[in-house]
Amino acid sequence: MHTHTTALLPPLEADPASTTARYERIRGTLTVLTFSASTTILAVVCVLAATGRHKQAYEVDAGILFGIVVNLVFACVGLGCLVSGRSTSWVGWCGGLVLFAVICVGNGGLCAWLVS
């Protein structure tokens, strides 16, 4: 009697270098996507802060605060992906760190605007 079982996990590849290269590509893509999402969210929250209604000040402030938190989560995930990479060039490091600093300064400005 022959029973056929299917594996839940994909088979291991014989060459660990190809697996490492695949993870590096995924990590690079994830870094770009998270930093892109973070800058997009920062732009949307800045527009919300600039054009928010005075009648609904509490709702606008809650939306801004939520956007700041989500923005920082995306930026931290992007920085974590950048740090975990083994083959990141110095241009990538400088660009990622400058972008992370700009995002943090932008969120700080939004927090200062929110408090005032």
Backbone as CSV, one residue per row, in Angstrom:
resi,resn,N_x,N_y,N_z,CA_x,CA_y,CA_z,C_x,C_y,C_z
1,MET,0.842,-1.158,0.000,0.000,0.000,0.000,0.897,1.234,0.000
2,HIS,0.668,2.092,-0.962,1.495,3.286,-1.123,0.666,4.508,-0.715
3,THR,1.196,5.265,0.212,0.518,6.495,0.614,1.339,7.674,0.122
4,HIS,0.651,8.601,-0.434,1.328,9.792,-0.957,1.081,10.945,0.011
5,THR,2.141,11.510,0.533,2.006,12.643,1.439,2.589,13.875,0.768
6,THR,1.984,14.995,1.040,2.504,16.254,0.511,3.097,17.040,1.672
7,ALA,4.186,17.645,1.409,4.875,18.414,2.440,4.242,19.794,2.566
8,LEU,4.193,20.280,3.776,3.675,21.620,4.011,4.687,22.685,3.635
9,LEU,5.939,22.360,3.781,7.004,23.307,3.467,7.616,22.967,2.119
10,PRO,8.125,23.948,1.405,8.787,23.638,0.139,10.062,22.851,0.402
11,PRO,10.486,22.056,-0.560,11.695,21.266,-0.353,12.924,22.163,-0.190
12,LEU,13.843,21.694,0.596,15.082,22.444,0.793,15.900,22.422,-0.479
13,GLU,16.470,23.532,-0.787,17.301,23.601,-1.979,18.684,23.073,-1.641
14,ALA,19.296,22.477,-2.618,20.605,21.896,-2.391,21.676,22.959,-2.225
15,ASP,21.466,24.111,-2.841,22.468,25.170,-2.816,22.042,26.267,-1.844
16,PRO,22.706,26.384,-0.697,22.318,27.427,0.251,22.589,28.844,-0.261
17,ALA,23.473,28.988,-1.219,23.765,30.319,-1.761,22.557,30.877,-2.508
18,SER,21.811,30.008,-3.201,20.639,30.495,-3.928,19.542,30.904,-2.945
19,THR,19.439,30.199,-1.816,18.464,30.572,-0.792,18.835,31.912,-0.179
20,THR,20.100,32.118,0.099,20.563,33.381,0.664,20.331,34.525,-0.320
21,ALA,20.597,34.289,-1.577,20.379,35.326,-2.589,18.898,35.671,-2.698
22,ARG,18.034,34.660,-2.594,16.602,34.912,-2.661,16.151,35.745,-1.472
23,TYR,16.634,35.429,-0.275,16.281,36.209,0.914,16.818,37.633,0.841
24,GLU,17.978,37.818,0.256,18.530,39.167,0.086,17.669,39.988,-0.869
25,ARG,17.162,39.370,-1.940,16.274,40.080,-2.867,14.971,40.461,-2.172
26,ILE,14.428,39.529,-1.394,13.188,39.812,-0.666,13.415,40.922,0.347
27,ARG,14.537,40.883,1.050,14.848,41.902,2.041,15.013,43.268,1.387
28,GLY,15.674,43.318,0.253,15.837,44.581,-0.467,14.511,45.153,-0.926
29,THR,13.651,44.292,-1.439,12.329,44.736,-1.866,11.515,45.223,-0.676
30,LEU,11.580,44.508,0.429,10.844,44.904,1.626,11.353,46.239,2.172
31,THR,12.650,46.469,2.091,13.217,47.739,2.539,12.655,48.894,1.715
32,VAL,12.650,48.742,0.405,12.144,49.797,-0.473,10.650,50.013,-0.232
33,LEU,9.892,48.934,-0.101,8.447,49.068,0.088,8.099,49.739,1.410
34,THR,8.790,49.376,2.483,8.454,49.971,3.778,8.851,51.441,3.842
35,PHE,10.002,51.795,3.294,10.381,53.206,3.268,9.455,54.006,2.348
36,SER,9.021,53.422,1.242,8.079,54.105,0.351,6.742,54.311,1.041
37,ALA,6.259,53.283,1.737,4.998,53.412,2.457,5.110,54.463,3.554
38,SER,6.245,54.502,4.228,6.429,55.459,5.308,6.424,56.892,4.793
39,THR,7.111,57.147,3.693,7.122,58.512,3.161,5.753,58.908,2.603
40,THR,5.037,57.953,2.032,3.687,58.237,1.535,2.744,58.572,2.689
41,ILE,2.822,57.790,3.753,1.985,58.054,4.924,2.332,59.413,5.531
42,LEU,3.617,59.752,5.574,4.024,61.048,6.104,3.427,62.185,5.265
43,ALA,3.439,62.040,3.952,2.861,63.073,3.085,1.354,63.196,3.305
44,VAL,0.667,62.068,3.431,-0.785,62.094,3.637,-1.127,62.717,4.984
45,VAL,-0.357,62.390,6.015,-0.622,62.947,7.341,-0.332,64.448,7.362
46,CYS,0.689,64.885,6.636,0.964,66.325,6.556,-0.178,67.060,5.859
47,VAL,-0.730,66.474,4.813,-1.880,67.082,4.143,-3.077,67.105,5.084
48,LEU,-3.283,66.026,5.840,-4.369,65.993,6.815,-4.186,67.075,7.867
49,ALA,-2.967,67.261,8.333,-2.704,68.283,9.347,-2.928,69.681,8.785
50,ALA,-2.582,69.886,7.530,-2.723,71.218,6.942,-4.159,71.557,6.584
51,THR,-4.963,70.570,6.242,-6.314,70.849,5.752,-7.402,70.320,6.672
52,GLY,-7.059,69.905,7.885,-8.052,69.354,8.800,-9.103,70.375,9.186
53,ARG,-10.300,69.901,9.456,-11.407,70.793,9.814,-11.291,71.200,11.281
54,HIS,-11.622,72.432,11.547,-11.572,72.924,12.927,-12.740,72.403,13.739
55,LYS,-13.850,72.086,13.076,-15.001,71.547,13.797,-14.707,70.158,14.359
56,GLN,-13.927,69.396,13.641,-13.608,68.032,14.053,-12.139,67.932,14.453
57,ALA,-11.721,68.790,15.341,-10.307,68.865,15.720,-9.839,67.581,16.398
58,TYR,-10.665,66.981,17.246,-10.247,65.770,17.948,-10.085,64.593,16.992
59,GLU,-10.978,64.485,16.032,-10.873,63.407,15.048,-9.644,63.580,14.167
60,VAL,-9.366,64.814,13.770,-8.185,65.086,12.948,-6.921,64.794,13.749
61,ASP,-6.889,65.215,15.016,-5.719,64.949,15.859,-5.516,63.450,16.064
62,ALA,-6.608,62.702,16.244,-6.493,61.248,16.393,-5.961,60.616,15.114
63,GLY,-6.407,61.094,13.954,-5.900,60.586,12.683,-4.429,60.887,12.486
64,ILE,-4.022,62.075,12.894,-2.605,62.442,12.786,-1.762,61.579,13.705
65,LEU,-2.205,61.389,14.934,-1.458,60.561,15.879,-1.361,59.122,15.394
66,PHE,-2.456,58.577,14.874,-2.435,57.222,14.325,-1.474,57.146,13.145
67,GLY,-1.490,58.145,12.273,-0.577,58.175,11.132,0.877,58.246,11.549
68,ILE,1.163,58.997,12.612,2.539,59.094,13.107,3.020,57.742,13.605
69,VAL,2.171,57.050,14.361,2.562,55.739,14.916,2.790,54.731,13.792
70,VAL,1.862,54.665,12.841,2.009,53.728,11.724,3.237,54.087,10.888
71,ASN,3.459,55.360,10.700,4.610,55.827,9.940,5.913,55.381,10.597
72,LEU,6.003,55.542,11.906,7.220,55.126,12.606,7.410,53.608,12.581
73,VAL,6.308,52.860,12.620,6.428,51.400,12.536,7.006,51.003,11.175
74,PHE,6.479,51.583,10.102,7.014,51.284,8.773,8.476,51.704,8.649
75,ALA,8.825,52.859,9.195,10.210,53.326,9.111,11.146,52.408,9.894
76,CYS,10.713,51.936,11.053,11.552,51.031,11.849,11.710,49.675,11.172
77,VAL,10.654,49.181,10.537,10.769,47.920,9.794,11.733,48.103,8.626
78,GLY,11.636,49.226,7.939,12.571,49.499,6.849,14.010,49.588,7.319
79,LEU,14.226,50.245,8.451,15.576,50.330,8.997,16.069,48.958,9.442
80,GLY,15.187,48.160,10.016,15.570,46.801,10.416,15.956,45.946,9.221
81,CYS,15.219,46.080,8.126,15.579,45.344,6.910,16.908,45.832,6.354
82,LEU,17.147,47.117,6.453,18.410,47.674,5.965,19.584,47.165,6.795
83,VAL,19.409,47.128,8.101,20.487,46.691,8.989,20.750,45.193,8.846
84,SER,19.700,44.417,8.594,19.876,42.964,8.534,20.508,42.488,7.233
85,GLY,20.611,43.364,6.237,21.183,42.968,4.961,22.690,42.816,5.029
86,ARG,23.172,41.865,4.273,24.617,41.619,4.254,25.301,42.303,3.077
87,SER,24.547,42.523,2.028,25.176,43.053,0.812,24.715,44.468,0.491
88,THR,24.413,45.256,1.516,23.974,46.624,1.285,25.186,47.516,1.020
89,SER,25.113,48.304,-0.049,26.229,49.183,-0.388,26.221,50.407,0.528
90,TRP,27.294,51.166,0.487,27.369,52.359,1.341,26.377,53.419,0.862
91,VAL,26.063,53.418,-0.430,25.060,54.350,-0.944,23.689,53.987,-0.375
92,GLY,23.403,52.705,-0.328,22.144,52.251,0.255,22.046,52.584,1.731
93,TRP,23.159,52.400,2.442,23.181,52.739,3.870,22.937,54.235,4.077
94,CYS,23.661,55.056,3.326,23.502,56.515,3.486,22.094,56.959,3.118
95,GLY,21.574,56.460,2.016,20.223,56.812,1.606,19.182,56.373,2.624
96,GLY,19.317,55.150,3.129,18.374,54.648,4.119,18.427,55.420,5.425
97,LEU,19.631,55.741,5.874,19.757,56.478,7.134,19.264,57.918,6.999
98,VAL,19.545,58.551,5.865,19.050,59.919,5.642,17.523,59.909,5.559
99,LEU,16.964,58.928,4.858,15.509,58.829,4.747,14.872,58.567,6.111
100,PHE,15.493,57.709,6.915,14.969,57.448,8.256,15.022,58.717,9.107
101,ALA,16.109,59.475,8.999,16.219,60.726,9.761,15.175,61.744,9.309
102,VAL,14.934,61.841,8.004,13.925,62.772,7.492,12.537,62.370,7.990
103,ILE,12.247,61.090,7.989,10.954,60.610,8.468,10.790,60.927,9.959
104,CYS,11.838,60.703,10.735,11.760,60.994,12.180,11.583,62.492,12.440
105,VAL,12.297,63.327,11.700,12.159,64.775,11.867,10.764,65.219,11.443
106,GLY,10.246,64.669,10.371,8.896,65.000,9.930,7.849,64.591,10.958
107,ASN,8.013,63.417,11.538,7.086,62.995,12.597,7.227,63.851,13.836
108,GLY,8.441,64.285,14.159,8.633,65.184,15.277,7.951,66.523,15.055
109,GLY,8.032,67.025,13.826,7.342,68.275,13.486,5.839,68.130,13.594
110,LEU,5.318,66.989,13.161,3.883,66.749,13.295,3.465,66.652,14.755
111,CYS,4.296,66.018,15.574,3.990,65.934,17.014,4.005,67.317,17.640
112,ALA,4.979,68.150,17.263,5.037,69.518,17.791,3.818,70.313,17.342
113,TRP,3.387,70.130,16.105,2.203,70.821,15.625,0.962,70.327,16.357
114,LEU,0.935,69.058,16.666,-0.215,68.462,17.348,-0.343,68.984,18.776
115,VAL,0.789,69.181,19.444,0.777,69.653,20.834,0.415,71.125,20.901
116,SER,0.843,71.911,19.923,0.578,73.359,19.981,-0.851,73.713,19.661
